Amino acid sequence: MKYNRFLYAILACAMFFTGCDEEDGPSNIVPGGKPTLTPAEVLAKYKPIKVYAEEYVPDMKIGLGLGADIYIKDAAYKNTADMNFQIFTTGNAMKHSSVVRADGKLNFSLIDSFLGKVPQDIMIYGHNFLWHTQQNQQYLKSLIAPVMSGDGTQEERCENIITNSGFENSTDGWSGFWGKYTYAVESPGRDGSGKAIHFTLSSETEVNYDCQLFWTLDSFLEPGVTYHYEFYAKSDSGLACQFLGQNEAYGGIYKETFNTGSEWTFYSGDFTYNESDEDDIVRVGIQFGGTPGAQIWIDDFVFGRKTGGSDGAYVYKTAEEKKTILLGAMESWIRQMAEHVGDRVVAWDVINEPIADGSNGWRGIDNVFNGQDKAPVEYNGLNLNWASDHWYWGYFIGKEYAVKAFEYARKYCAPGAELFVNDYNLEISSGKLRSLIQFVEYIDKNNSTGGPLVDGIGTQMHVNTSITKEKVDEMFRVMAATGKLVRITELDVSVGTANPTTYQLDAQAKTYRMIIESYKENVPEAQQSGITVWTLSDAPAEHLYWLKDDAPNLFDANYIRKPAYKHFCDGLAGKDISEDF
């Protein structure tokens, strides 16, 4: 675009050269009469990336992984993305935890706002249906967790110290009414008589601690003592509530979170207070904020020393029941998401990162997990032993989870939508790549359609400048041998600093070009699905969580083209485009 060329020249000149001044550059004439352009001027003369893609690789789609929220809010970001790329992948907006609420309902507001701003000639790549992280664990756990029946008597379970458990004396003894809610004590209570307290959350609530209810203790909790708590609750929106204790400085101990249903349900738990916990716990209660407009009713809140009697009877679900429930939840999630976006999404990462590092096993199968995660324990409730947003579908469903995910995706996604498996480190781990290919083969051989379901394999390619052409070549050759579509899904090249030197920028640029050239050389044209660059620029807003304090992208923090931009375009063209200037 003409209006950008002068700005590109000036800014890039200042970035990369110490002796650049207005009297040098285009006025220098080489023998033959052709002007010598500065590197900044060369960059400014390049056309948008998608122009070269359409000219030199018309069957390949060049994409961008972006933040939907930034795209919506930042006009310069949006314009640069729209100008250069043919297909967009949202980093987080379409993931399970971003869309599925605590009650299982789907919130499409961010997706709809994003799609409403994307030009119709730019395609959308869906990312993703299933992953082992960024899943709404609270909701999924609530579907399969055992339920306490409430058998036995309260007196058998603990020495209750709360004298107004049932709110029969209104709110006497209770505190915490500074929260972002309105409340009322009303009839009937949970058993059809008496009273209960009813909260309506305001539009201001954003997090769970916005809404709290406390009972003040006569004395501090004692180390080494096991305490018991229980209460009944219901809500209109699957509201999550968590037991906690606090001291006067608002330090706290936090125990299990429960997802409430539409019917009165009994919730309980035990814990032993330890000297390592927060000191001087002076009040106990629950917190339940974070869902604007939600309603929750609470009754018969009990707390005290555990007596050693019965905790009531947990009703556990069988393995087959859990499998059936979770397959239903998976199908519902895929169906609703796929139907909502329709043919606007032309391809999907159906399963993201299914192969574990090190063992190269399937995540969730045979107790293969991620990081510190380990096998769940079901005793006096369900302890998942997983990070708070982790969910391993295969643990409860088995290998069939992968097959069913693709069956559901094929059934509900728009006709012609391409379905991918996506993973990382394939360029440096031949073992992981082999396992991923076996994963794909299993899906293709064991589904109900009688034919292949997986259209393509995605390699993320988060690399640095030390990656070698030999490793990249080998990866692409092995992937191409499957006959599947091959896509680079999340390409970036880190340099290890947010302020790279000229040498580092040059090494980064050459790495981008090498990868593109290797892809074109080793993957037949019919299998070249395309290349997606992961995030637009080096701006800190795009790197709050990913490659923080680095400069991995084609554009700098001000959306100015870097040397990598030139080499990326040259890689698509198969030549040095600037030789024609």
Backbone torsions as a table, in degrees:
resi	resn	phi	psi	omega
1	MET	NA	131.8	-173.8
2	LYS	-60.3	-38.6	-174.2
3	TYR	-67.4	-15.0	179.8
4	ASN	-93.5	-16.3	-167.3
5	ARG	-65.9	-41.4	-179.6
6	PHE	-65.7	-42.3	178.3
7	LEU	-63.7	-44.2	177.3
8	TYR	-56.9	-44.7	-176.5
9	ALA	-63.0	-47.9	-177.5
10	ILE	-65.4	-49.1	-176.8
11	LEU	-67.1	-44.3	-179.2
12	ALA	-66.5	-34.8	176.8
13	CYS	-60.4	-44.7	179.7
14	ALA	-65.9	-32.4	-177.6
15	MET	-74.2	-41.3	-166.3
16	PHE	-107.4	-9.7	-174.2
17	PHE	-137.8	139.9	-177.2
18	THR	-92.6	-25.0	-176.0
19	GLY	-111.7	23.9	-176.6
20	CYS	-78.3	129.4	172.3
21	ASP	-140.8	166.9	-171.1
22	GLU	-63.9	-18.8	-175.7
23	GLU	-86.7	-10.9	178.7
24	ASP	-97.8	175.9	172.4
25	GLY	97.7	-120.5	-171.1
26	PRO	-59.7	-20.2	178.7
27	SER	-76.0	-15.7	177.0
28	ASN	-76.4	128.2	-176.1
29	ILE	-116.4	125.6	176.0
30	VAL	-84.1	161.6	175.8
31	PRO	-53.6	131.7	-174.8
32	GLY	107.3	-12.0	173.5
33	GLY	90.2	6.5	-178.3
34	LYS	-91.6	129.7	-178.8
35	PRO	-66.1	146.0	173.9
36	THR	-91.9	119.8	-177.9
37	LEU	-92.8	143.4	172.9
38	THR	-71.6	159.4	175.9
39	PRO	-55.8	-35.6	178.6
40	ALA	-64.3	-41.0	179.1
41	GLU	-69.3	-35.0	175.9
42	VAL	-61.0	-48.4	178.6
43	LEU	-57.7	-41.0	-178.2
44	ALA	-65.7	-27.3	-178.6
45	LYS	-79.5	-16.2	179.4
46	TYR	-67.4	144.8	176.9
47	LYS	-82.3	169.1	174.5
48	PRO	-57.3	149.9	-175.6
49	ILE	-54.3	-44.1	-173.9
50	LYS	-69.7	-18.3	173.7
51	VAL	-65.0	-45.4	178.3
52	TYR	-69.5	-35.0	177.1
53	ALA	-61.2	-45.7	-180.0
54	GLU	-65.8	-30.7	-177.5
55	GLU	-82.1	-44.4	-169.7
56	TYR	-103.2	-28.7	-179.5
57	VAL	-134.1	64.9	-171.6
58	PRO	-62.6	-22.5	-179.9
59	ASP	-92.6	-0.7	-178.2
60	MET	-106.8	134.0	179.7
61	LYS	-104.0	124.3	-178.7
62	ILE	-97.3	121.7	-171.3
63	GLY	-119.3	175.2	179.6
64	LEU	-136.6	129.3	168.5
65	GLY	-88.6	123.4	-171.0
66	LEU	-139.3	166.6	173.9
67	GLY	-90.7	118.7	-177.2
68	ALA	-60.0	-38.7	-178.9
69	ASP	-65.6	-40.3	178.5
70	ILE	-66.8	-42.0	179.9
71	TYR	-58.6	-40.5	-179.1
72	ILE	-67.6	-39.5	-170.1
73	LYS	-92.7	-29.0	-170.6
74	ASP	-106.6	106.6	-176.3
75	ALA	-63.7	-40.4	179.8
76	ALA	-65.3	-40.4	176.4
77	TYR	-60.6	-49.0	-179.7
78	LYS	-60.5	-46.1	-177.9
79	ASN	-62.9	-41.1	179.5
80	THR	-66.1	-42.8	178.5
81	ALA	-63.8	-47.9	-179.1
82	ASP	-61.2	-38.0	-175.6
83	MET	-68.5	-29.8	-166.6
84	ASN	-110.3	-19.2	-168.9
85	PHE	-125.9	152.8	-174.2
86	GLN	-100.5	-19.8	-176.6
87	ILE	-148.3	138.4	-178.0
88	PHE	-112.3	142.4	170.1
89	THR	-120.4	124.6	176.4
90	THR	-79.5	135.6	-178.5
91	GLY	-64.6	-44.3	-174.1
92	ASN	-132.4	-20.8	-166.5
93	ALA	-61.3	-26.2	-176.8
94	MET	-102.9	6.8	-178.7
95	LYS	-79.3	158.2	-174.6
96	HIS	-53.1	-49.5	-176.6
97	SER	-68.8	-21.1	179.2
98	SER	-82.3	-18.6	-171.8
99	VAL	-117.1	-39.3	-175.1
100	VAL	-84.5	125.6	179.4
101	ARG	-89.1	176.5	-176.5
102	ALA	-62.0	-26.6	179.8
103	ASP	-93.6	5.5	178.7
104	GLY	90.2	-9.1	177.6
105	LYS	-75.3	153.5	-175.7
106	LEU	-102.8	134.8	178.6
107	ASN	-107.8	107.9	-175.9
108	PHE	-99.5	11.4	-170.6
109	SER	-59.7	-46.4	-179.4
110	LEU	-66.9	-43.2	178.9
111	ILE	-59.6	-45.5	-178.6
112	ASP	-64.4	-40.5	177.6
113	SER	-62.5	-41.8	179.0
114	PHE	-64.2	-51.9	-178.2
115	LEU	-62.4	-30.8	178.5
116	GLY	-65.9	-20.0	-179.2
117	LYS	-102.2	-15.0	-178.1
118	VAL	-79.5	125.7	176.9
119	PRO	-54.9	146.2	-175.4
120	GLN	-64.6	-22.7	-179.6
121	ASP	-83.6	-2.7	174.6
122	ILE	-99.7	125.6	-178.0
123	MET	-82.8	166.9	-179.9
124	ILE	-122.5	132.6	175.3
125	TYR	-107.2	120.3	-175.9
126	GLY	-78.6	131.9	-177.0
127	HIS	-143.5	107.8	-5.8
128	ASN	-144.2	168.6	176.4
129	PHE	-78.1	-54.0	-176.9
130	LEU	-126.2	137.2	175.9
131	TRP	-149.7	162.9	177.6
132	HIS	-84.6	-7.6	177.3
133	THR	-130.9	170.9	-175.1
134	GLN	53.4	46.3	172.8
135	GLN	-112.6	148.8	177.3
136	ASN	-77.7	86.2	-176.0
137	GLN	-62.8	-40.2	-178.0
138	GLN	-56.0	-47.2	-179.4
139	TYR	-65.5	-49.1	-177.1
140	LEU	-63.4	-40.7	178.0
141	LYS	-63.4	-39.8	-178.2
142	SER	-61.4	-24.9	-178.9
143	LEU	-72.7	-29.3	-172.3
144	ILE	-119.4	-7.4	-177.4
145	ALA	-68.1	148.6	175.9
146	PRO	-65.8	154.9	-179.5
147	VAL	-114.3	133.4	176.9
148	MET	-76.2	126.8	-177.3
149	SER	-77.6	-23.8	-176.0
150	GLY	83.3	18.3	178.0
151	ASP	-64.1	155.5	-176.9
152	GLY	82.3	-179.6	-179.3
153	THR	-107.6	159.1	178.5
154	GLN	-60.4	-40.0	-178.5
155	GLU	-62.6	-29.7	177.4
156	GLU	-73.5	-20.5	-174.8
157	ARG	-95.3	-37.9	-178.9
158	CYS	-162.0	164.7	174.6
159	GLU	-89.8	92.1	-173.3
160	ASN	-68.0	127.2	179.3
161	ILE	-106.0	0.2	-178.8
162	ILE	-92.4	114.7	-172.1
163	THR	-85.7	-9.2	177.5
164	ASN	-128.0	50.4	-175.8
165	SER	-59.2	-39.5	-173.6
166	GLY	-97.0	10.2	177.8
167	PHE	60.5	25.6	178.2
168	GLU	-68.7	-25.1	174.9
169	ASN	-103.6	44.8	-179.2
170	SER	57.4	-126.9	-178.5
171	THR	-105.8	18.4	-179.7
172	ASP	-54.2	129.4	178.5
173	GLY	87.2	-12.2	-178.3
174	TRP	-97.3	150.5	178.1
175	SER	-139.8	-174.4	-179.0
176	GLY	96.8	12.1	-174.9
177	PHE	-81.2	24.2	172.5
178	TRP	-90.7	-1.8	-172.6
179	GLY	-69.3	172.2	-178.0
180	LYS	-88.8	69.5	-178.7
181	TYR	-160.3	167.0	164.1
182	THR	-111.6	158.5	-175.9
183	TYR	-149.5	160.7	175.4
184	ALA	-156.8	142.0	171.0
185	VAL	-90.0	124.9	-172.1
186	GLU	-145.3	163.9	177.1
187	SER	-103.9	151.5	-2.0
188	PRO	-88.8	169.9	172.8
189	GLY	-83.5	-166.2	-171.9
190	ARG	-67.7	-23.5	-179.8
191	ASP	-99.4	13.3	179.7
192	GLY	89.0	-1.7	178.0
193	SER	-136.6	-179.0	178.4
194	GLY	62.9	-149.2	-175.1
195	LYS	-133.7	166.3	173.2
196	ALA	-146.9	163.1	176.1
197	ILE	-101.3	136.6	-173.7
198	HIS	-121.5	122.3	179.7
199	PHE	-111.2	140.7	170.2
200	THR	-120.8	116.7	-175.2
201	LEU	-76.2	141.2	-178.7
202	SER	-80.7	171.6	178.3
203	SER	-70.8	-12.9	-176.7
204	GLU	-83.3	-17.3	-175.0
205	THR	-68.7	135.3	-178.4
206	GLU	-127.4	-30.9	-176.1
207	VAL	-132.6	165.4	-173.3
208	ASN	-61.7	-34.9	-176.8
209	TYR	-78.1	1.0	174.1
210	ASP	-66.5	-25.1	-176.7
211	CYS	-129.9	114.8	-176.0
212	GLN	-136.6	153.1	175.7
213	LEU	-136.3	127.1	-172.8
214	PHE	-129.6	149.3	166.6
215	TRP	-113.9	128.2	-179.1
216	THR	-83.3	130.9	-177.3
217	LEU	-85.7	153.2	175.9
218	ASP	-76.5	-23.5	178.9
219	SER	-149.7	162.2	-178.4
220	PHE	-68.5	155.4	172.1
221	LEU	-61.8	147.2	-176.0
222	GLU	-103.9	130.2	177.4
223	PRO	-58.6	140.1	178.6
224	GLY	86.0	-9.2	180.0
225	VAL	-90.4	137.2	175.8
226	THR	-93.0	126.1	-178.5
227	TYR	-110.2	153.9	179.5
228	HIS	-123.7	140.3	173.7
229	TYR	-133.6	150.8	176.0
230	GLU	-157.6	156.3	176.8
231	PHE	-166.4	164.6	172.2
232	TYR	-109.2	144.6	179.5
233	ALA	-154.6	157.2	169.6
234	LYS	-150.9	158.6	177.9
235	SER	-149.0	168.9	-180.0
236	ASP	-95.7	1.3	-173.8
237	SER	-148.0	30.4	179.3
238	GLY	62.1	32.6	-173.2
239	LEU	-60.5	134.7	177.9
240	ALA	-86.6	133.8	175.2
241	CYS	-130.6	144.2	-173.6
242	GLN	-129.7	133.8	174.3
243	PHE	-74.8	140.9	176.7
244	LEU	-152.9	159.4	169.6
245	GLY	-122.6	149.9	-178.7
246	GLN	-135.5	152.4	167.5
247	ASN	-100.3	-178.0	-176.2
248	GLU	-67.1	-20.7	178.6
249	ALA	-91.3	10.7	179.6
250	TYR	68.0	15.1	167.4
251	GLY	-70.4	147.0	-171.9
252	GLY	-141.5	162.0	166.7
253	ILE	-113.6	134.4	-172.5
254	TYR	-122.2	130.3	-178.1
255	LYS	-118.0	-162.1	-166.5
256	GLU	-60.6	144.1	174.1
257	THR	-97.2	134.1	179.5
258	PHE	-115.0	139.3	172.8
259	ASN	-96.9	114.2	-175.7
260	THR	-78.0	150.6	177.3
261	GLY	-108.0	-172.7	-176.6
262	SER	-81.4	-11.2	177.9
263	GLU	-112.4	151.4	176.9
264	TRP	-55.1	128.4	-178.6
265	THR	-134.8	143.8	-179.9
266	PHE	-88.0	128.6	178.2
267	TYR	-124.8	141.0	-179.2
268	SER	-155.4	165.8	177.0
269	GLY	-169.2	163.5	176.6
270	ASP	-127.3	153.0	171.6
271	PHE	-156.0	151.2	174.6
272	THR	-102.5	122.1	-178.9
273	TYR	-75.8	128.4	-175.5
274	ASN	-115.6	155.4	178.7
275	GLU	-62.9	-24.1	178.8
276	SER	-76.9	-12.7	177.8
277	ASP	-73.7	174.5	175.5
278	GLU	-56.7	141.0	-177.2
279	ASP	-77.0	153.2	165.4
280	ASP	55.4	53.4	176.0
281	ILE	-67.7	120.9	-171.8
282	VAL	-116.4	-9.4	177.6
283	ARG	-148.5	150.1	178.9
284	VAL	-130.4	153.5	179.7
285	GLY	174.8	-150.4	-179.8
286	ILE	-137.4	157.6	171.5
287	GLN	-125.5	147.7	-169.3
288	PHE	-154.2	24.7	-178.0
289	GLY	-81.8	178.7	172.2
290	GLY	109.9	-6.5	-179.8
291	THR	-124.6	93.4	-176.7
292	PRO	-55.5	134.2	176.9
293	GLY	83.0	-6.7	-178.2
294	ALA	-71.7	156.7	176.5
295	GLN	-122.7	143.2	177.5
296	ILE	-142.2	141.3	177.2
297	TRP	-116.2	137.6	-177.8
298	ILE	-131.8	140.6	-179.6
299	ASP	-151.6	155.8	173.6
300	ASP	51.6	56.0	176.9
301	PHE	-81.5	121.9	-174.9
302	VAL	-124.2	139.8	176.3
303	PHE	-150.5	139.9	175.4
304	GLY	170.4	-177.1	177.3
305	ARG	-60.2	135.9	174.2
306	LYS	-69.5	132.1	-175.6
307	THR	-89.6	-14.9	-176.8
308	GLY	95.7	-2.5	177.3
309	GLY	-78.9	-170.1	-178.0
310	SER	-66.2	138.4	174.1
311	ASP	-89.0	8.8	-170.6
312	GLY	91.2	175.9	-175.8
313	ALA	-109.2	121.8	172.8
314	TYR	-77.6	136.8	174.0
315	VAL	-101.6	109.2	-175.8
316	TYR	-94.1	145.7	175.4
317	LYS	-89.9	146.3	177.8
318	THR	-74.4	165.0	178.2
319	ALA	-58.9	-40.0	-179.6
320	GLU	-68.3	-37.7	177.2
321	GLU	-63.2	-43.6	178.8
322	LYS	-61.4	-44.0	179.8
323	LYS	-59.6	-47.3	-179.2
324	THR	-62.3	-43.8	-179.7
325	ILE	-62.7	-46.2	-176.8
326	LEU	-71.4	-34.3	173.8
327	LEU	-63.2	-37.9	175.6
328	GLY	-63.7	-41.1	178.4
329	ALA	-66.3	-39.1	178.6
330	MET	-64.1	-47.6	-179.8
331	GLU	-61.9	-42.8	179.7
332	SER	-61.3	-43.9	179.5
333	TRP	-62.2	-50.4	-178.4
334	ILE	-65.0	-43.1	-179.5
335	ARG	-61.2	-50.9	-176.0
336	GLN	-64.8	-42.6	178.8
337	MET	-65.0	-48.7	-177.8
338	ALA	-62.2	-43.3	-179.2
339	GLU	-69.1	-32.8	-178.5
340	HIS	-67.5	-43.9	-177.6
341	VAL	-86.5	-20.8	175.3
342	GLY	56.1	-142.7	-176.8
343	ASP	-78.8	4.4	174.1
344	ARG	-66.4	-28.0	177.8
345	VAL	-99.4	121.9	-173.3
346	VAL	-99.7	-10.8	179.6
347	ALA	-157.1	156.0	-177.8
348	TRP	-138.0	140.4	158.2
349	ASP	-80.4	99.9	-178.5
350	VAL	-71.1	-45.3	176.4
351	ILE	-129.0	128.8	-178.0
352	ASN	-109.4	129.5	174.0
353	GLU	54.3	56.4	-178.4
354	PRO	-78.1	-15.5	-174.1
355	ILE	-103.5	130.1	-178.3
356	ALA	-80.0	148.3	173.5
357	ASP	-68.3	154.2	175.6
358	GLY	81.6	-75.6	-177.9
359	SER	-75.8	-23.4	-174.9
360	ASN	60.1	22.5	175.7
361	GLY	-86.1	171.4	177.1
362	TRP	-75.6	127.5	177.3
363	ARG	-60.9	131.1	178.8
364	GLY	91.7	-13.4	-178.9
365	ILE	-103.5	136.9	178.5
366	ASP	55.2	39.9	177.8
367	ASN	58.2	32.4	171.9
368	VAL	-93.7	120.3	-176.6
369	PHE	-128.7	-144.5	-177.4
370	ASN	-139.4	131.7	175.6
371	GLY	59.8	-125.5	-177.4
372	GLN	-87.8	-1.5	180.0
373	ASP	-63.8	146.7	177.9
374	LYS	-146.5	-179.9	-173.6
375	ALA	-62.1	136.7	175.9
376	PRO	-62.8	157.2	176.5
377	VAL	-124.8	127.5	179.6
378	GLU	-112.8	93.7	179.0
379	TYR	-153.8	122.9	-173.0
380	ASN	51.9	46.5	-177.3
381	GLY	115.7	-170.0	-179.8
382	LEU	-119.2	111.3	175.2
383	ASN	-101.9	108.4	-174.7
384	LEU	-71.3	-30.5	-176.6
385	ASN	63.3	27.7	179.6
386	TRP	-119.8	154.0	171.8
387	ALA	-54.6	155.9	-165.7
388	SER	-62.2	-24.3	179.0
389	ASP	-112.0	14.7	-179.1
390	HIS	-91.1	144.9	175.5
391	TRP	-153.3	120.3	-179.5
392	TYR	-103.1	97.0	-176.4
393	TRP	-57.4	-37.4	-177.3
394	GLY	-67.2	-22.3	-177.9
395	TYR	-63.1	-42.3	-178.2
396	PHE	-93.9	-24.1	-175.5
397	ILE	-101.7	-26.8	-174.0
398	GLY	86.8	-172.2	-178.0
399	LYS	-60.2	-21.4	179.8
400	GLU	-59.8	-21.3	-178.3
401	TYR	-58.0	-39.9	-177.9
402	ALA	-67.3	-42.2	178.9
403	VAL	-62.9	-48.1	-178.0
404	LYS	-64.2	-37.5	178.8
405	ALA	-58.5	-43.7	179.6
406	PHE	-73.2	-35.3	175.5
407	GLU	-61.7	-46.1	179.1
408	TYR	-64.4	-42.1	-179.9
409	ALA	-62.0	-44.1	178.5
410	ARG	-64.2	-36.3	-178.0
411	LYS	-70.0	-39.3	-169.5
412	TYR	-107.0	-21.5	179.4
413	CYS	-71.9	160.1	-178.7
414	ALA	-58.5	143.5	177.3
415	PRO	-54.2	134.3	-179.6
416	GLY	88.1	-8.5	178.1
417	ALA	-63.8	135.1	-178.9
418	GLU	-88.6	135.3	-174.7
419	LEU	-111.8	125.4	-173.7
420	PHE	-120.5	153.2	160.2
421	VAL	-104.2	139.9	-173.0
422	ASN	-132.5	138.0	178.3
423	ASP	-155.2	173.1	-174.3
424	TYR	-120.7	168.0	178.1
425	ASN	63.5	18.8	179.8
426	LEU	-69.8	-24.6	-179.8
427	GLU	-76.3	-16.9	-179.0
428	ILE	-117.3	-8.2	-179.7
429	SER	-127.7	98.4	178.5
430	SER	-65.6	-31.7	178.0
431	GLY	-64.9	-42.7	178.6
432	LYS	-64.8	-39.8	178.5
433	LEU	-62.3	-44.4	178.4
434	ARG	-60.1	-43.4	179.3
435	SER	-63.4	-38.7	178.8
436	LEU	-64.7	-40.7	178.1
437	ILE	-65.0	-39.3	175.8
438	GLN	-64.1	-36.6	175.7
439	PHE	-58.7	-46.8	178.9
440	VAL	-63.4	-44.9	-179.9
441	GLU	-60.9	-38.8	178.7
442	TYR	-61.0	-45.5	179.8
443	ILE	-61.7	-45.8	-177.6
444	ASP	-65.2	-30.6	-175.6
445	LYS	-91.3	-16.5	-170.1
446	ASN	-120.0	15.8	179.2
447	ASN	-94.7	168.7	-173.9
448	SER	-83.1	-5.3	-176.4
449	THR	-82.5	-18.2	-177.5
450	GLY	82.1	6.9	-180.0
451	GLY	-149.7	177.7	-180.0
452	PRO	-62.5	142.3	176.9
453	LEU	-111.9	-26.8	-176.3
454	VAL	-86.7	119.5	179.3
455	ASP	-82.8	-34.4	-173.5
456	GLY	-156.0	166.3	178.2
457	ILE	-119.6	129.9	178.2
458	GLY	-104.2	134.4	173.2
459	THR	-113.0	122.6	-172.8
460	GLN	-66.6	-52.1	179.2
461	MET	66.0	55.6	165.0
462	HIS	-84.7	99.1	-170.8
463	VAL	-124.9	174.7	170.4
464	ASN	-124.9	-177.2	-172.6
465	THR	-72.4	-5.7	178.7
466	SER	-85.6	-9.1	-179.5
467	ILE	-61.8	138.8	-175.9
468	THR	-101.0	152.9	177.9
469	LYS	-62.9	-33.8	-179.6
470	GLU	-60.7	-44.6	179.6
471	LYS	-66.7	-41.9	-179.3
472	VAL	-66.0	-44.4	178.0
473	ASP	-57.0	-47.8	-177.3
474	GLU	-62.0	-43.2	178.8
475	MET	-58.6	-48.7	-177.5
476	PHE	-65.5	-36.5	178.3
477	ARG	-63.6	-44.0	-179.6
478	VAL	-65.7	-42.6	178.8
479	MET	-64.5	-42.8	-179.0
480	ALA	-63.5	-32.5	-178.5
481	ALA	-64.1	-17.9	177.7
482	THR	-72.5	-18.1	-174.7
483	GLY	80.8	-3.5	-179.2
484	LYS	-81.2	161.4	167.5
485	LEU	-60.3	144.3	178.6
486	VAL	-121.7	127.5	-179.7
487	ARG	-132.2	135.9	167.7
488	ILE	-85.1	115.0	-167.3
489	THR	-100.6	-23.1	-172.8
490	GLU	-148.3	54.7	-171.3
491	LEU	-76.1	126.3	165.6
492	ASP	-150.1	158.7	-177.9
493	VAL	-128.4	103.2	-178.1
494	SER	-79.1	153.4	179.0
495	VAL	-122.5	-3.6	175.0
496	GLY	84.7	7.0	179.7
497	THR	-157.3	150.9	175.7
498	ALA	-83.2	-7.6	-179.2
499	ASN	-128.4	70.7	-174.6
500	PRO	-69.4	151.1	174.6
501	THR	-79.2	170.1	175.9
502	THR	-58.9	-39.8	178.5
503	TYR	-61.8	-44.3	-179.9
504	GLN	-65.8	-39.3	177.5
505	LEU	-63.6	-38.6	178.2
506	ASP	-66.4	-43.4	178.3
507	ALA	-63.0	-40.4	177.8
508	GLN	-62.1	-45.7	-179.2
509	ALA	-59.7	-44.5	-179.2
510	LYS	-67.5	-31.5	177.9
511	THR	-67.8	-44.5	175.5
512	TYR	-55.3	-48.1	-177.7
513	ARG	-64.7	-41.8	179.6
514	MET	-58.5	-43.2	-178.7
515	ILE	-64.1	-44.2	179.6
516	ILE	-64.9	-43.2	179.3
517	GLU	-64.2	-40.6	177.8
518	SER	-63.5	-42.6	177.8
519	TYR	-57.9	-46.6	-179.0
520	LYS	-69.1	-33.9	-178.6
521	GLU	-73.8	-36.0	-168.5
522	ASN	-105.9	-14.5	178.0
523	VAL	-110.4	120.0	178.3
524	PRO	-55.4	148.3	-175.5
525	GLU	-54.4	-38.3	-178.1
526	ALA	-65.6	-19.7	-179.5
527	GLN	-103.1	0.0	-178.3
528	GLN	-81.6	90.7	178.9
529	SER	-68.4	-38.6	179.0
530	GLY	143.8	-174.0	-175.8
531	ILE	-133.8	128.6	175.3
532	THR	-114.2	124.8	175.8
533	VAL	-85.2	134.6	-173.2
534	TRP	-93.9	106.1	-175.3
535	THR	76.9	150.6	-172.1
536	LEU	-80.1	-46.0	-167.0
537	SER	-138.7	176.7	176.0
538	ASP	-87.7	9.3	-178.9
539	ALA	-60.5	136.8	-178.3
540	PRO	-55.3	-32.0	-179.4
541	ALA	-60.7	-25.2	178.3
542	GLU	-88.9	-5.6	-173.9
543	HIS	-131.3	38.7	176.4
544	LEU	-67.5	-33.3	-176.6
545	TYR	-123.3	-20.2	-176.3
546	TRP	-117.8	121.4	179.3
547	LEU	51.4	50.5	176.7
548	LYS	-63.4	143.1	-179.4
549	ASP	59.5	41.1	176.7
550	ASP	-135.3	177.6	-179.0
551	ALA	-140.6	69.1	-167.9
552	PRO	-90.6	-0.1	-165.1
553	ASN	-109.1	179.8	-177.7
554	LEU	-80.3	-22.7	179.8
555	PHE	-117.3	146.0	178.2
556	ASP	-78.2	-171.9	-175.4
557	ALA	-65.0	-17.7	179.0
558	ASN	-104.6	15.9	-179.6
559	TYR	64.6	29.0	175.1
560	ILE	-94.2	138.2	-179.1
561	ARG	-61.0	136.6	175.5
562	LYS	-100.7	169.3	175.4
563	PRO	-53.5	-31.1	178.1
564	ALA	-59.2	-30.8	178.3
565	TYR	-60.0	-48.2	179.5
566	LYS	-59.1	-48.0	-175.8
567	HIS	-70.1	-30.1	174.6
568	PHE	-63.3	-47.7	178.6
569	CYS	-64.5	-41.3	177.6
570	ASP	-60.6	-38.6	178.0
571	GLY	-62.5	-41.8	177.0
572	LEU	-63.4	-41.3	-176.6
573	ALA	-77.2	-23.0	-175.9
574	GLY	75.5	22.3	179.5
575	LYS	-164.6	169.7	174.3
576	ASP	-82.4	101.1	-176.0
577	ILE	-59.3	-32.7	-174.7
578	SER	-66.9	-16.2	177.0
579	GLU	-64.2	-17.9	178.5
580	ASP	-88.8	-5.7	-177.8
581	PHE	-77.6	NA	NA
